[in-house]
């Protein structure tokens, strides 16, 4: 399985609806909002990588729950 991993800056550049600041805030709350459990973020030392496909699935799942 090939994963589409991006840094926070790369993800924000590719998805302008999400600023770097908002992504970093979501990452800081990963345990509370489910990002950690969904496997959206990977940490390599201090570097945080975002799995693009899993992020969008996580976002869609949150929308279904909120509706």
N, C-alpha and C positions, 0 to 999 in steps of 0.2 A: 504494500500500500504506500503510495507516494503522498507525502504530506506537503502542503503548501505553507511553509513556515516563514514568518516575516517578523522583523523587529517592530517595535511599536511605531517608530517613525515611518517605516515602509508601509505598514498597514494603514496608518493615517493618510499617507500620501495617496494610496490606492483607493481609500474609502473616505473621502473628504467629509462625510457626515459625522465622522468620529475624530475629534481633535486628539492630539497626543495627550493633553491634560485629562480629557474625559476617559481615555483608555487607561491611563495610569491610575486614575481614581478607581475605575472598575477593577483593575488588577489588584490594587491595595485591599479591596473588599472581596477578593476572589472566593474566600471560604464562605462568606455570607450570601453572595449572589449566585453561587453555583458554578462559576467559571472553573474553579479548581476541580470539582467533581466531574465536569463535562470534558476534561482533558483539553481545554482550549489553550491554556498557557503552559509553556515549558520553561524551566529555568536552567540556565547553564552559567553557574557562578552568579554574577550580577546581571547578566544579560537575560532579558525576558523575550521569549519568542511566542508569537500568536499563530495558532493553526487557523487559517482563514476559513476553511470549510466548516470546522467545528464551531468557530465563532458565530457564523451565520446560522447554523443549526441551533445553537444555544439561544440566539436572539429570537428566532422564530418560535422556539419552545416557550420562551418568556411571554411572547405576545399571545400565544394560545392560552396560557395560564391566566393572563390578565383579562382576557375577553370574557 
